[in-house]
Amino acid sequence: MPTCTNIQRSLAWCQGTPVLPGVRRRLYYISKGLVVQWPQLVKNSDGKITSSVLSGSFTLAADATWKYIDILPDKSQLTSEAQGEAPSQTQLNKLTAVHPGIGEDASLMASCINNDDNVFIVQDMNGRYRVVGSEKWMTKSSVAQDLGQGATGSASTTITVEATDEIVSPFYEGTIVTDDGTIDISGSGSGSGSGSGSSEESPAMYTQTVSVASGQSAMGSVSGGGSFAEGTEITIHAVANSGYQFKGWKLNSNSGYESTNADYTYEVEADNTFVAEFEAEAAQVTLTVGQDTNPNWGTVQINDRTAAQSDSITVAAGTSVTIKAIPATGYQFSSWTDGNTNATRTITVTENKTMNASFESR
């Protein structure tokens, strides 16, 4: 049976501790295509999530910034529900954000959100920032606009977001780079309202990059990279395509191979870049060894195999093989097919070849 870690915890709440409902009036969003690096969920070696707070910050492409939308808190809402079946259940995080405007900017924003895969950040009334949108799954966003009905109608633009994630909208304590400056929300966890008054420091996250050597993409494939907590044991994999074979993993541009195992397991301690190298499989060739005189006059041997009247071996082209002629009592070795007179010799097999030994009476 596997040894599994238990991450279940007690969930306390102090009587009378306020938990403020709702979301605040400003929503941030950006296209996932402008996110260079994502903050990561902290997991243990079993792949179980150990913290609801993302580790790290969003790193954006050059000159990219988060855009904001001012919303009506009384009409906006963030919810989450489980979906799927164990052991593959995920969370469907749903955000409804109502913007009071219906002008040109609101209409243009609708087009941008409808036709892109975005990630959103919203702040709850307790001051914590929550992320809606995952690196793994596409975010479904749609915008509806209502110009209102009659003199007492209400005009608005409503953004509806559905995003699958591994956890209820995770907490975010990184930075938000906007056109107006950078919002640094590190250390905002003190306002969680959990009632426990405690927090845990998240372990460092390191990126493990795996790729195929330049010009060898047709030779094989790799997998196993990603971002992992320090101390996590992971395995990276290299699979050679038909006609090719794996040579080894090179680490961080080092000249030698870190490992020649296609499935390489190690402990994450820093950012690493592994490059898999492949090569064409060597052609297979057959060496046949026998003797062309009376069968009773002697035997032949390949490497350390049992001596016999004849034998053959199939090896990769270029392999060195030792052959030996063993005369019977009263006889002596004469020569091989190519005229060589050494009874024991090592030859390099580059093509299909037959070598016969000749014996003679003493």
C-alpha positions in Angstrom: 0.0 0.0 0.0 1.3 3.5 -0.8 2.2 5.8 2.1 -0.1 8.9 1.8 0.1 12.1 3.8 -2.9 13.5 5.6 -3.5 17.2 5.1 -6.9 17.5 6.8 -7.2 20.2 9.4 -9.6 21.5 12.0 -11.7 24.5 11.0 -12.3 26.9 13.9 -14.4 30.0 14.2 -14.7 32.3 17.2 -18.2 33.2 18.2 -18.9 36.8 17.2 -16.1 37.2 14.7 -17.5 39.1 11.8 -17.3 37.7 8.3 -18.2 40.4 5.8 -20.0 39.2 2.7 -19.6 40.5 -0.9 -16.9 41.9 -3.1 -15.4 45.4 -3.3 -15.9 47.9 -6.1 -12.9 47.3 -8.3 -12.2 44.2 -10.5 -8.9 43.6 -12.3 -8.5 41.5 -15.4 -5.9 40.6 -18.1 -5.6 38.2 -21.0 -3.8 35.0 -20.1 -1.7 35.5 -23.2 0.0 38.4 -21.4 0.9 36.3 -18.4 4.5 35.0 -18.6 4.5 33.2 -15.3 1.7 32.3 -12.9 1.7 32.1 -9.1 1.3 28.5 -8.1 -0.8 26.4 -5.6 1.5 24.8 -3.0 1.4 21.0 -3.1 3.1 18.2 -1.2 4.8 15.2 -2.8 1.4 13.5 -3.2 0.1 16.4 -5.3 -2.3 17.5 -2.5 -2.9 21.2 -2.1 -1.5 22.4 1.3 -2.4 26.1 1.1 -5.3 28.1 -0.3 -2.9 31.0 -0.9 -1.0 31.1 -4.2 2.7 31.3 -4.0 4.5 34.0 -6.0 3.2 36.8 -8.2 1.9 37.1 -11.8 4.7 38.0 -14.1 3.4 39.9 -17.1 4.9 40.4 -20.6 6.8 43.6 -21.2 4.6 46.7 -21.0 1.5 44.6 -20.1 -0.7 45.8 -17.2 -3.9 44.7 -15.4 -7.0 46.6 -16.5 -9.7 47.5 -14.0 -13.5 47.6 -14.1 -15.4 49.5 -11.4 -18.4 47.4 -10.4 -21.5 47.7 -8.1 -20.7 45.6 -5.0 -24.4 45.3 -4.1 -25.1 43.5 -7.4 -21.8 41.6 -7.8 -21.0 38.2 -6.4 -18.3 35.5 -6.2 -19.4 31.9 -5.7 -17.9 28.4 -6.1 -19.3 24.9 -6.5 -17.7 21.4 -6.9 -17.9 19.7 -10.3 -17.0 16.3 -11.6 -16.5 13.0 -9.7 -13.8 11.8 -7.3 -10.9 11.5 -7.6 -11.1 14.2 -10.4 -13.4 16.7 -8.8 -12.6 20.4 -9.4 -14.1 23.7 -8.4 -16.2 25.9 -10.7 -15.6 29.4 -9.6 -18.3 31.9 -10.7 -18.1 35.7 -10.7 -20.9 38.0 -11.6 -19.7 41.6 -11.8 -22.1 44.5 -12.6 -20.7 47.7 -14.1 -23.1 50.7 -14.2 -21.9 52.1 -17.5 -23.3 51.3 -21.0 -21.2 53.7 -23.1 -18.6 53.2 -25.7 -15.9 52.0 -23.3 -18.2 49.5 -21.8 -19.2 48.2 -25.2 -15.6 47.9 -26.3 -14.7 46.1 -23.1 -17.4 43.6 -23.8 -15.8 42.6 -27.1 -12.4 42.2 -25.5 -13.7 40.0 -22.7 -16.0 37.9 -24.8 -13.3 36.9 -27.3 -10.4 36.2 -25.0 -9.3 33.8 -22.3 -8.8 36.0 -19.2 -7.9 35.8 -15.6 -9.6 38.0 -13.0 -8.7 39.3 -9.5 -11.4 40.6 -7.2 -11.2 41.8 -3.6 -13.6 40.5 -0.9 -15.0 42.7 1.8 -12.4 41.3 4.3 -9.6 42.8 2.2 -8.4 39.6 0.7 -7.7 39.3 -3.1 -9.1 36.2 -4.9 -8.2 34.9 -8.3 -10.8 33.7 -10.8 -9.1 31.8 -13.6 -6.5 29.1 -13.9 -3.4 28.4 -16.0 -4.7 24.9 -16.6 -8.3 25.5 -17.9 -9.9 28.1 -20.2 -12.0 30.8 -18.5 -15.5 31.2 -19.9 -16.4 34.9 -19.9 -19.4 36.6 -21.3 -20.8 40.2 -21.2 -24.4 41.3 -21.3 -25.6 44.8 -21.6 -29.0 46.2 -20.5 -30.0 49.7 -21.5 -32.9 49.7 -18.9 -36.6 49.8 -19.4 -38.7 52.8 -18.9 -38.1 55.8 -16.6 -37.4 53.6 -13.6 -35.3 50.9 -15.3 -31.7 50.2 -14.5 -29.0 50.3 -17.1 -25.8 48.2 -16.7 -23.2 46.0 -18.2 -22.8 42.6 -16.6 -19.7 40.4 -16.8 -20.2 36.7 -16.0 -17.2 34.5 -15.5 -16.9 30.7 -15.0 -13.5 29.3 -14.3 -12.5 25.8 -13.4 -9.7 25.5 -10.7 -8.3 23.0 -8.3 -9.6 25.0 -5.3 -12.2 27.6 -4.4 -11.0 30.9 -5.8 -7.5 31.0 -4.4 -6.1 33.8 -2.3 -3.5 36.1 -3.9 -0.8 38.0 -2.0 1.5 39.1 -4.9 1.5 42.3 -6.9 -0.9 43.8 -9.4 0.8 45.9 -12.0 -1.7 48.5 -13.3 -1.5 51.6 -15.5 -1.7 53.7 -12.3 1.1 51.9 -10.5 1.8 48.6 -8.8 -0.4 47.3 -6.0 1.7 45.3 -3.5 -0.6 43.1 -1.5 2.0 40.8 0.0 1.3 40.1 3.6 -2.5 40.8 3.3 -3.3 37.5 4.9 -3.8 39.1 8.3 -7.3 40.0 7.2 -8.5 36.5 6.4 -11.1 36.5 9.1 -10.5 32.8 9.8 -10.5 33.4 13.5 -7.5 31.2 14.1 -4.9 34.1 14.1 -2.3 31.9 12.5 -0.6 31.6 9.2 1.9 29.4 7.5 4.8 30.5 5.4 4.5 29.0 1.9 7.5 27.1 0.6 9.5 28.5 -2.3 8.3 27.6 -5.8 10.7 26.6 -8.5 10.2 26.1 -12.2 11.4 22.9 -13.8 11.6 23.3 -17.6 11.9 20.2 -19.9 12.5 20.3 -23.6 13.9 18.4 -26.5 17.3 19.4 -27.9 17.3 21.8 -30.8 16.7 20.1 -34.1 15.5 16.8 -32.5 11.8 17.4 -32.1 11.0 14.6 -34.5 13.1 12.1 -32.4 11.1 12.1 -29.2 9.0 14.0 -26.6 9.3 15.0 -22.9 7.0 15.6 -20.0 7.0 16.3 -16.3 8.0 20.0 -16.1 6.1 22.7 -14.2 6.3 24.7 -11.0 6.8 22.8 -7.7 7.4 23.6 -4.1 10.9 23.3 -2.8 11.7 19.7 -1.6 9.1 18.1 -3.9 10.3 14.8 -5.5 9.3 14.7 -9.2 10.0 12.6 -12.2 10.6 13.9 -15.7 10.1 11.6 -18.7 11.6 11.3 -22.2 10.1 9.0 -24.8 12.0 8.3 -28.0 10.0 8.0 -31.3 10.3 4.9 -33.5 13.8 4.6 -35.0 15.5 6.7 -32.3 16.8 6.2 -28.8 17.3 8.4 -25.7 20.8 9.5 -24.9 20.5 11.6 -21.7 19.4 14.7 -19.8 21.6 17.8 -19.9 21.0 20.2 -17.0 21.3 24.0 -17.2 23.6 23.9 -20.3 26.2 21.7 -18.6 28.3 19.7 -21.0 27.9 16.3 -19.5 24.7 14.3 -18.9 22.9 14.7 -15.6 21.3 11.4 -16.1 21.0 8.8 -18.9 17.7 7.4 -17.4 14.7 8.4 -19.6 12.6 8.6 -16.4 14.7 10.7 -14.0 13.6 11.3 -10.5 15.0 14.1 -8.3 14.2 16.6 -5.6 13.4 20.2 -6.5 15.8 22.7 -4.9 16.1 25.4 -7.6 14.9 26.5 -11.0 16.2 24.0 -13.5 16.2 23.5 -17.3 16.5 19.9 -18.5 17.2 19.2 -22.2 16.7 15.7 -23.6 19.0 14.5 -26.3 18.1 11.7 -28.7 19.9 9.9 -31.5 19.1 7.6 -34.3 19.1 3.9 -33.4 22.1 2.1 -34.8 21.4 -0.4 -37.6 21.3 -4.0 -36.5 23.7 -6.4 -38.1 24.4 -10.2 -37.8 27.7 -12.0 -37.4 27.6 -15.7 -38.2 30.6 -17.8 -37.2 31.2 -21.4 -38.2 33.9 -23.8 -39.6 34.4 -25.0 -43.1 36.2 -28.3 -42.5 35.2 -31.6 -40.8 32.8 -30.9 -38.0 34.9 -33.0 -35.7 38.0 -31.0 -36.1 37.0 -28.0 -34.0 34.4 -25.5 -32.7 33.9 -21.8 -32.6 32.9 -19.3 -29.9 31.4 -15.8 -29.8 32.4 -13.7 -26.8 31.8 -15.8 -23.7 29.1 -17.9 -25.2 29.2 -21.7 -25.3 31.4 -23.1 -28.1 29.6 -24.8 -30.9 29.9 -25.9 -34.5 28.4 -22.5 -35.5 26.8 -19.5 -33.8 25.4 -16.1 -34.7 24.8 -12.8 -32.9 22.9 -9.7 -33.8 24.3 -6.4 -32.6 24.2 -2.7 -33.4 26.5 -1.7 -36.3 29.9 -0.8 -35.0 29.9 -3.2 -32.1 33.1 -5.1 -31.2 32.8 -8.9 -31.0 35.4 -11.4 -29.9 35.5 -14.7 -31.9 37.6 -17.8 -31.1 38.5 -21.0 -33.0 39.0 -24.0 -30.7 40.6 -27.0 -32.4 39.8 -30.6 -31.3 42.5 -32.9 -30.0 44.9 -33.8 -32.8 44.1 -30.8 -34.9 45.2 -27.2 -35.1 43.6 -23.9 -36.3 44.6 -22.7 -39.7 42.9 -19.4 -40.5 39.7 -17.5 -40.8 37.8 -16.7 -44.0 39.6 -13.4 -44.4 43.0 -15.1 -44.0 43.7 -13.9 -40.5 45.6 -16.6 -38.5 44.8 -15.5 -34.9 42.6 -18.1 -33.3 41.2 -15.5 -30.9 40.5 -12.0 -32.3 38.2 -9.0 -31.9 36.4 -7.6 -34.9 34.2 -4.6 -35.4 30.9 -5.7 -37.0 29.6 -3.0 -39.4 27.5 -5.2 -41.8 26.1 -8.7 -42.0 29.1 -11.0 -42.0 30.0 -14.7 -42.0 33.4 -15.8 -40.6 34.4 -19.5 -40.9 37.4 -21.1 -39.2 39.6 -23.7 -41.0 41.3 -26.5 -39.1 43.9 -29.0 -40.2 45.7 -32.1 -38.8 48.8 -31.6 -36.8 
